[in-house]
Amino acid sequence: MTAVPVPVPPGLRRLSSWRRWSLWALLGVIVAALLVTLVYLAARYEASVAQANVERDAADALSDIRSALTRNVQELQALQSGRPDPERWQADAERLLRGHRDWVRVERRGPSLELVAQADTPFRAPVFARFGRANSLPEIQQACATARRISGHAYARSHFVPQPDGLGLELMELCLPHVEAGRLLGFVVATYSLTDLLSTHIGPQMGRSQEISFTEADGTRLAMHGLARRGARVFTAQQLLDLPGNTMVLRMDSWRRSEPDLFPNVLTALVTVMSIALVTVLFMLGHDTRRRLRVEQDLADALAFRKAMEDSLVTGLRARDLQGRTTYVNPAFCEMVGFSPEELLGQGSPAPYWPPERADEYRKRQEVRLAGNAPPREGFETVFMRKDGARIPVLIIEAPLINAQRLQTGWMSAVLDISEQRRVEELSRASQERLQATARLATVGEMASLLSHELNQPLAAIASYASGSMNLLQQDAPPAIDLQLAMARIAEQADRAGRVIKSVHDFVRRRDQAREAVAPRALLDAVFPLVNLQARKLRVRVEIRLADDLPLVLCDRTMVEQVLLNLARNAMQAMDEARVADPEMVLQVRATPPIEGGRRWLAFSVADVGPGIAEDVKAQLFTPFFTTKAEGMGLGLSLCRTVVEQHGGSLVFEPNLPQGTIFRFTLPAQPDVPA
């Protein structure tokens, strides 16, 4: 049988054709949309790559500049090592300037910023020749004040210096303090040219294709290097150059001529992408599932590891929300205060571990903290109460608790139990007191022979007057005037002997370490009888010099008297061992000029005319148990320096020209109270 084709109705044919063209149209729209999307994504990708390159180049340039600035600081530190003579310093400074095009000037200044020596760059005319250096003095003062405060190098804000050619330079001052043995000897100031800094430490390839500049935070350009080819689009990257005392922005601009080109063989790429789309989706779904499981496992491991670390810490951790309620405590904190986590979580003020007598103080401190005031970075000390009522001293270091959205959700505290530290400090203090008492007793033991010599005179006089009185009393009518005179002489000599004994007793007697306001004259008068004993024996002439209107000195009187006596005895013994023909010792007290904040200091000095201190002894002079005496303990000068430093001062020595040594130490003066 022959099959007869069934005719297709025209309406159905038109419907099928319409559906087919609709599908092709839909496919064309999809292809066009995919093409446009790919072109757009390609443009975005190329733009992101260009922006990433600029960001990377800016980061590399900033790293190069930071490294160069660090090397420059190290070379300046080598320049001020030791105490070079002016000619050597000048030669070294000029050598450094020849190797650093970014420096225009290097100066050596004294402690008061007075100019001692200078050297200008050989690559350009002196930049301060037109207007002088005085216009830049505020920037130098700013940099050196910051360097002295942070005990390191510091920079000042940049400033503009006009030049004779009608242009000018943007300069930046670097100040490096020179400190030896805790004493400021001066400063080394280096002046940077920001333009030369960019041209020296930025690669030439960057300068040919990009524009690099230093700007301030508001966008003001300070210096510029390179000249890029202008184009239709600009890519900009900025990096913050944060220096001690100054902050600048390193900006890098790069231009493109046109938009990115189209991908070649777009239709082939589309067909390939559409062919493998389904397989890729299935593969990605399986891969994504496996990756999610792996990430979840890693997250669980990370949480377990963090929990193990928190449980193993010996430092207490505590978190509070913005209302002051406790939201987290670790086991170390619970063990420290003796409460369980259930008893602490959710608790506000007063907390269970607050001592009742200090609850108001802690509540006020918490209100200040919750108001947004940042705590000190070094933390603060306070007292917590354990569950059994025992008090423990703790150190609390707090910081804002920031979540993943950079919002503060509370405060995080690290709590350290410092009970053992306080116990060790107390033991150390007690040991030091015992050591000082031992040294004082040793000093008195050495003076025993001098005391016997000094007491022999008043005791012999008393015996002589007593014998004379007995002879007068054996007469029938003893003269009353002679007896009265003899009794007066006996009382006078007995009082003299008592004063000598009392001065030694007051010196040896142990007293609590308490700061009090004492007149400088009273300190010298207290030790003068003991100094005078040895001075008479060794035929040393003692001179005391006190300036007028000296303020009271705030100190521990007994400890400072020990320092004065030790220094005076060392001076007299040094002159006696050297067989000085005319030994002389000067005890002097003067007020130093007020320092920053208006605080004043008193300088005590003991000067002799002995042989001085040998070079090999200077480095070990204050080392405990180091002595040059055959029977010395080696504790005198070490204790003296410890006492002075406990008062906030310093103990130094220097030659007493033309012969001898001067020991000088400083003590704080009581403000606005004349002696």
C-alpha positions in Angstrom: 0.0 0.0 0.0 1.4 3.4 -0.9 1.4 6.0 1.8 -0.4 9.1 0.9 1.0 12.3 2.4 -1.3 14.2 4.6 -1.4 17.9 3.6 -0.5 20.4 6.3 -3.1 23.1 6.7 -1.8 26.6 5.9 -2.7 28.0 9.3 -0.7 25.3 11.1 2.2 25.9 8.7 2.2 29.6 9.5 2.0 28.8 13.3 5.0 26.5 13.0 7.0 29.0 11.0 6.1 31.7 13.5 7.3 29.5 16.4 10.5 28.6 14.6 11.3 32.3 13.9 10.4 33.2 17.4 12.8 30.6 18.7 15.5 31.9 16.3 14.8 35.4 17.4 15.0 34.4 21.0 18.2 32.6 20.3 19.5 35.7 18.4 18.6 37.9 21.4 20.3 35.5 23.7 23.4 35.4 21.5 23.4 39.2 21.2 22.9 39.6 25.0 25.7 37.1 25.6 27.9 38.9 23.2 27.2 42.3 24.7 27.7 40.8 28.2 31.0 39.2 27.2 32.2 42.5 25.6 31.2 44.4 28.8 32.8 41.8 31.0 36.0 41.9 28.9 36.1 45.7 29.2 35.5 45.5 33.0 38.2 42.8 33.3 40.8 44.7 31.3 39.9 47.8 33.4 40.2 45.8 36.6 43.6 44.4 35.4 44.8 47.9 34.6 43.6 49.2 38.0 45.2 46.3 39.8 48.5 47.0 38.0 48.4 50.6 39.1 47.6 49.5 42.7 50.5 47.0 42.6 52.9 49.6 41.2 51.9 52.1 43.8 52.4 49.6 46.6 55.8 48.6 45.2 56.8 52.3 44.9 55.7 52.9 48.5 57.7 49.9 49.7 60.8 51.2 47.9 60.4 54.6 49.5 59.9 53.2 52.9 63.0 51.0 52.6 65.0 53.9 51.3 63.9 56.1 54.2 64.8 53.3 56.7 68.3 52.9 55.2 68.8 56.7 55.3 67.9 56.8 59.0 70.4 54.0 59.6 73.2 55.9 57.8 72.4 59.1 59.8 72.7 57.0 63.0 76.1 55.9 61.9 77.0 59.5 61.2 76.3 60.5 64.8 77.9 57.4 66.5 80.5 58.3 69.0 81.6 61.9 69.3 83.5 62.7 66.1 85.5 65.9 65.7 84.0 68.7 63.5 86.3 68.0 60.5 85.5 64.3 60.5 81.8 65.0 60.8 81.9 67.5 58.0 83.7 65.0 55.7 81.3 62.2 56.5 78.2 64.5 56.0 79.5 65.6 52.6 80.2 62.0 51.6 76.6 61.1 52.5 75.2 64.0 50.5 77.1 62.9 47.4 75.5 59.4 47.7 71.9 60.8 48.4 70.4 63.1 45.7 67.2 63.3 47.7 69.0 65.2 50.6 69.7 68.9 50.1 71.2 69.6 53.5 72.5 67.8 56.6 72.9 69.7 59.9 74.3 69.0 63.3 72.5 70.8 66.1 72.9 71.0 69.8 70.4 70.1 72.6 68.8 73.5 72.2 68.7 73.2 68.4 71.5 75.6 68.0 73.4 75.1 64.7 76.8 73.3 65.2 77.7 72.2 61.7 76.1 72.0 58.3 76.7 70.5 54.8 74.8 71.3 51.6 74.3 69.0 48.6 76.8 69.3 45.8 74.2 68.7 43.1 72.4 72.1 43.4 72.9 75.6 44.7 72.2 76.0 48.5 68.5 75.9 48.8 68.4 78.3 51.8 70.7 80.9 50.3 67.9 83.3 49.4 65.7 83.4 52.5 67.9 81.8 55.1 67.3 78.9 57.4 65.2 80.8 60.0 61.9 80.3 58.0 62.3 76.5 58.3 63.0 76.6 62.1 59.4 75.8 63.1 59.5 72.6 61.1 62.9 71.6 62.7 61.5 72.3 66.1 58.4 70.2 65.4 60.4 67.2 64.1 62.9 67.3 67.0 60.2 67.7 69.6 58.5 64.6 68.2 61.8 62.7 68.0 62.6 63.5 71.6 59.2 62.5 72.8 59.2 59.1 71.0 63.0 58.5 71.5 63.5 57.9 67.8 63.6 59.6 64.5 60.7 61.8 63.4 59.7 63.9 60.4 58.0 67.3 60.1 55.3 68.4 57.7 56.6 69.5 54.4 57.2 73.2 53.6 57.8 75.1 50.4 61.1 77.0 49.8 61.2 79.4 46.8 64.3 79.3 44.6 66.1 82.1 42.6 65.0 80.5 39.3 61.3 81.4 40.0 60.4 77.9 41.0 60.7 76.2 44.4 61.2 73.0 46.3 58.9 71.1 48.7 61.1 70.1 51.6 60.6 67.7 54.5 62.8 67.8 57.7 64.0 64.6 59.4 65.3 64.9 62.9 67.3 62.1 64.7 68.2 62.7 68.4 71.7 61.8 69.7 71.4 60.3 73.2 74.2 58.7 75.3 73.7 57.3 78.8 70.2 58.8 78.9 71.5 62.3 78.2 70.6 64.3 75.1 73.7 65.4 73.3 72.1 67.0 70.2 70.3 66.3 67.0 71.1 65.4 63.4 68.7 67.1 60.9 68.5 66.0 57.3 66.4 67.9 54.7 64.6 65.9 52.0 63.5 67.2 48.6 60.2 65.5 47.9 60.7 65.8 44.1 64.2 64.2 44.3 62.9 61.6 46.7 60.4 60.5 44.0 62.9 60.7 41.1 65.6 58.8 43.0 63.7 55.9 44.5 61.0 55.4 41.7 62.1 53.2 38.8 62.6 55.0 35.5 60.1 52.7 33.8 57.3 53.9 36.1 58.2 57.5 35.4 57.9 57.1 31.6 54.5 55.5 31.7 52.9 56.9 34.8 52.7 60.1 36.9 53.7 59.7 40.5 53.2 62.4 43.1 53.1 63.2 46.8 49.8 64.8 47.9 48.2 65.8 51.2 45.1 64.3 52.6 42.9 66.9 50.8 44.5 66.2 47.4 47.0 69.1 47.3 50.0 68.0 45.2 53.3 68.5 47.0 55.7 67.0 44.4 55.4 65.2 41.1 57.6 62.9 39.0 57.1 61.4 35.5 54.9 62.5 32.6 52.4 59.9 31.3 50.8 59.9 27.9 47.3 61.3 28.2 44.4 59.0 27.0 40.7 58.5 27.3 40.7 56.8 30.7 42.6 57.4 33.8 43.4 54.8 36.5 44.5 56.2 39.9 45.9 54.4 43.0 46.7 56.0 46.4 48.9 54.6 49.2 49.3 56.2 52.6 52.9 57.0 53.6 52.6 57.2 57.4 55.9 58.5 58.9 56.6 59.4 62.6 55.4 63.0 62.8 54.1 63.3 59.2 51.6 61.6 56.9 51.5 61.9 53.1 49.6 60.2 50.3 51.5 58.6 47.4 49.4 59.0 44.3 49.9 57.2 40.9 48.0 58.0 37.7 48.0 55.9 34.5 46.1 56.7 31.3 44.7 54.5 28.4 44.1 55.7 24.9 40.9 53.7 24.1 38.5 51.1 25.4 39.6 47.4 25.3 39.3 45.5 22.0 36.7 42.9 21.4 37.4 39.2 21.9 38.4 37.4 18.7 36.1 34.6 17.4 33.3 35.6 19.7 30.8 33.2 18.0 33.1 30.3 18.3 33.5 31.0 22.0 29.8 31.4 22.4 29.1 28.0 20.8 31.8 26.3 22.9 30.5 27.9 26.1 26.9 26.9 25.3 27.9 23.3 24.6 29.7 22.7 27.8 27.4 24.8 29.9 25.3 21.9 31.2 28.3 19.7 32.0 30.0 22.6 33.6 27.0 23.4 35.8 26.8 19.8 37.0 30.5 19.7 37.7 30.4 23.0 39.5 27.4 21.9 41.6 29.3 18.7 42.7 32.5 20.7 43.2 30.6 23.4 45.2 29.0 20.8 47.4 32.3 19.1 48.2 33.9 22.5 48.8 31.1 23.6 51.1 31.5 20.4 53.1 35.3 21.0 53.3 34.8 24.6 54.3 32.3 23.6 57.0 34.8 21.0 58.3 37.6 23.6 58.3 35.3 26.1 60.1 34.5 23.5 62.7 38.2 22.7 63.2 39.0 26.4 63.4 36.3 26.9 66.0 37.6 23.9 68.0 41.1 25.2 67.7 40.1 28.7 68.9 38.1 27.2 71.8 41.2 25.1 72.7 43.4 28.2 72.7 40.9 30.2 74.8 40.7 27.4 77.3 44.5 27.1 77.4 45.2 30.8 78.0 46.4 31.9 81.4 45.2 35.4 80.7 41.6 36.1 81.5 39.3 37.2 78.7 36.1 39.1 79.2 33.7 40.6 76.6 30.9 43.1 77.4 28.3 44.6 75.2 27.5 48.3 74.8 25.2 48.1 77.8 27.9 46.8 80.1 26.6 43.2 80.3 29.1 40.4 80.3 28.7 38.3 77.1 31.8 36.1 77.2 34.4 34.8 79.8 37.1 32.2 79.3 38.0 29.5 81.8 41.1 31.5 83.0 38.9 34.4 84.0 36.5 32.2 85.8 39.3 30.5 87.7 40.8 33.9 88.5 37.6 35.3 90.2 36.2 31.9 91.4 32.8 32.2 89.6 31.3 29.9 87.0 30.4 31.2 83.5 26.7 30.9 84.4 27.1 33.2 87.3 28.9 35.9 85.2 27.2 35.8 81.7 24.5 38.4 81.4 25.5 40.3 84.5 25.6 44.1 84.4 26.9 46.4 87.2 27.7 45.7 89.9 29.6 42.6 88.8 29.9 39.8 91.3 33.7 40.2 91.4 33.6 43.9 92.3 34.6 44.7 95.9 31.7 46.3 97.6 33.8 49.2 99.0 34.9 50.1 95.4 31.7 49.4 93.5 30.9 53.2 93.0 34.4 53.8 91.6 34.1 50.8 89.2 30.5 51.9 88.1 31.8 55.4 87.2 34.7 53.9 85.3 32.3 51.6 83.4 30.0 54.6 82.5 33.0 56.5 81.1 34.0 53.4 79.1 30.5 52.9 77.7 30.3 56.5 76.7 33.0 55.7 74.1 36.1 56.9 75.8 39.1 54.7 74.8 41.0 53.2 77.7 44.8 53.7 77.9 46.8 51.3 75.7 49.0 50.2 78.6 46.0 49.2 80.6 45.1 50.1 84.2 45.5 48.3 87.5 42.6 47.6 89.8 41.4 45.0 92.4 38.9 42.1 91.9 37.2 40.1 94.6 37.1 36.3 94.4 34.0 34.4 95.3 35.6 33.6 98.8 36.1 37.3 99.4 39.8 37.4 98.8 41.1 40.5 96.9 43.5 40.1 94.0 45.3 42.9 92.1 44.8 42.7 88.4 45.9 44.5 85.2 43.1 45.2 82.7 43.8 46.0 79.0 40.6 46.9 77.1 40.0 47.5 73.4 36.8 48.1 71.4 35.1 44.9 70.1 34.6 45.3 66.3 32.5 42.9 64.3 32.8 41.9 60.6 30.9 45.0 59.5 33.4 47.3 61.3 30.9 48.2 63.9 31.7 48.3 67.6 29.5 45.9 69.5 31.1 46.2 72.9 34.5 46.0 74.7 37.0 43.2 75.0 39.2 42.9 78.1 42.4 41.0 78.8 42.8 40.5 82.6 46.1 39.6 84.2 46.6 38.4 87.7 49.6 40.5 89.0 49.6 39.1 92.6 52.9 37.3 92.0 54.4 40.3 90.4 53.5 42.5 93.4 55.0 39.9 95.7 58.2 39.8 93.7 58.3 43.6 93.7 57.9 43.7 97.5 60.6 41.1 98.0 62.9 43.1 95.7 62.2 46.3 97.6 62.8 44.6 100.9 66.1 43.2 99.6 67.2 46.6 98.4 66.4 48.1 101.8 68.5 45.4 103.5 71.3 46.0 101.1 71.2 49.7 101.7 71.2 49.1 105.5 74.2 46.8 105.1 76.1 49.4 103.1 75.3 52.1 105.7 76.5 49.8 108.6 79.7 49.1 106.6 80.2 52.8 106.2 79.7 53.5 109.9 82.2 50.6 110.7 84.8 52.3 108.6 84.2 55.5 110.5 84.6 54.0 113.9 88.2 54.9 114.2 87.5 58.5 113.1 84.8 58.7 115.8 87.2 57.5 118.5 89.7 60.2 117.5 87.0 62.9 117.4 85.5 61.9 120.8 88.9 61.7 122.5 89.1 65.5 122.4 85.8 66.4 124.2 86.2 63.4 126.6 89.8 64.5 127.5 88.5 68.1 128.1 85.7 66.8 130.3 88.1 64.8 132.4 90.5 67.8 132.7 87.7 70.1 133.8 86.3 67.5 136.2 89.8 67.0 137.8 90.1 70.8 138.2 86.7 71.0 139.7 87.5 68.3 142.2 90.7 70.2 143.2 88.7 73.4 143.7 86.1 71.6 145.8 88.9 70.3 148.2 89.7 73.9 149.1 88.1 75.5 152.1 86.4 78.2 150.1 86.3 77.2 146.4 85.7 80.1 144.1 82.2 79.9 142.7 83.1 81.6 139.4 85.8 79.1 138.6 83.5 76.2 139.4 80.7 77.7 137.3 83.1 78.1 134.4 84.4 74.5 134.7 80.9 73.1 134.8 80.0 75.2 131.7 83.0 73.8 129.9 82.1 70.2 130.9 78.6 70.7 129.6 79.8 72.3 126.4 82.2 69.4 125.7 79.6 66.8 126.6 77.1 68.5 124.2 79.8 68.4 121.5 80.4 64.7 122.0 76.6 64.1 122.0 76.2 65.9 118.7 78.8 63.7 117.1 77.2 60.5 118.4 73.7 61.7 117.5 74.8 62.5 113.9 76.0 58.9 113.5 72.9 57.5 115.2 70.6 59.4 112.9 72.5 58.3 109.9 72.4 54.6 110.8 68.9 54.4 112.1 66.6 52.7 109.6 63.5 54.8 108.6 60.7 54.3 106.1 61.2 55.5 102.6 59.0 58.6 102.6 59.3 61.6 100.2 59.4 64.9 102.0 60.3 68.5 101.1 63.7 69.3 102.5 65.9 72.3 102.3 69.2 71.6 100.5 71.1 73.2 103.3 69.5 70.7 105.8 70.8 67.8 103.7 74.4 69.1 103.7 74.2 70.0 107.4 73.1 66.5 108.2 76.1 64.8 106.6 78.7 67.5 107.3 79.7 66.2 110.8 80.4 62.8 109.3 82.2 64.3 106.3 84.2 66.6 108.6 85.5 63.7 110.7 87.4 62.2 107.7 88.2 65.6 106.3 90.1 66.5 109.5 92.1 63.3 109.5 93.0 63.6 105.8 93.6 67.4 106.0 91.0 68.0 103.2 89.6 71.5 102.9 85.8 71.3 102.4 83.9 74.1 100.7 80.1 74.3 100.5 78.5 76.4 97.8 74.7 77.0 97.8 72.9 79.4 95.4 70.4 81.9 96.8 66.6 81.2 97.0 66.9 77.5 96.3 63.6 75.7 96.3 62.9 72.7 98.6 64.0 69.3 97.2 61.4 66.5 97.2 63.2 63.3 98.3 63.8 60.5 100.8 66.1 62.4 103.2 67.9 59.4 104.6 68.7 57.9 101.2 69.9 61.2 99.7 72.2 61.8 102.7 73.7 58.3 102.1 74.4 59.4 98.5 76.1 62.6 99.5 78.2 60.9 102.2 79.3 58.1 99.8 80.3 60.6 97.1 82.2 62.8 99.6 84.1 59.9 101.2 85.0 58.5 97.7 86.4 61.9 96.7 88.5 62.3 99.9 89.8 58.7 99.7 90.8 59.3 96.0 92.8 62.4 96.9 94.4 60.7 99.9 95.5 57.7 97.8 97.0 60.0 95.1 98.9 62.0 97.8 97.5 65.3 96.6 99.5 68.2 98.0 96.6 70.5 98.7 93.4 68.4 98.8 90.2 70.3 98.3 86.5 69.2 98.0 83.6 71.3 96.9 80.0 70.5 97.7 77.7 72.5 95.5 73.9 72.8 95.0 72.2 74.9 92.2 68.9 75.0 90.5 68.7 73.9 86.8 66.5 75.9 84.3 62.9 74.7 84.1 62.3 71.9 81.6 59.2 71.1 79.5 56.1 71.5 81.7 57.8 74.0 84.0 59.3 71.5 86.4 62.5 72.4 88.1 65.4 70.2 89.3 68.2 70.7 91.8 71.7 69.6 90.8 74.0 68.4 93.6 77.7 68.0 92.8 80.8 66.8 94.6 84.1 67.9 93.0 87.6 66.9 94.0 91.1 67.5 92.7 92.2 63.9 92.7 93.8 61.8 89.9 90.5 61.3 88.0 89.0 58.1 86.7 90.9 55.7 84.4 89.4 54.9 81.0 89.1 51.2 81.7 87.2 51.9 84.9 84.6 54.3 83.5 82.6 51.6 81.8 82.3 49.5 85.0 82.1 52.3 87.5 78.4 51.8 88.4 78.5 48.0 88.1 77.5 46.3 91.4 80.4 44.6 93.3 83.0 46.3 91.0 85.6 48.2 93.1 89.1 49.5 92.8 89.7 49.4 96.6 91.3 46.5 98.3 88.6 46.3 101.0 85.7 47.8 99.1 82.3 46.1 98.7 81.6 47.6 95.2 78.1 48.7 96.3 78.5 52.4 97.0 78.1 54.0 93.5 75.6 51.3 92.4 73.4 52.2 95.4 73.9 55.9 94.7 72.7 55.6 91.1 69.7 53.4 92.2 68.6 56.0 94.8 68.9 58.9 92.4 67.0 57.1 89.6 64.2 56.1 92.0 63.7 59.9 92.5 63.6 60.4 88.7 67.0 62.0 88.4 70.3 60.8 87.0 73.9 60.4 88.3 76.8 61.3 86.0 80.5 62.1 86.3 82.8 64.3 84.3 86.4 65.6 84.5 87.1 68.5 86.8 89.5 70.5 84.8 92.4 70.9 85.2 92.5 68.0 87.6 90.0 65.8 89.4 86.4 64.5 89.0 82.9 65.9 89.4 80.0 63.6 90.4 76.7 65.3 89.8 73.1 64.1 90.4 69.7 65.7 90.1 66.7 65.6 92.3 63.2 67.1 91.7 62.3 70.4 93.3 59.0 71.0 95.1 57.1 73.5 92.9 56.7 77.1 94.0 57.9 76.6 97.6 61.2 78.5 98.4 63.5 77.0 100.9 
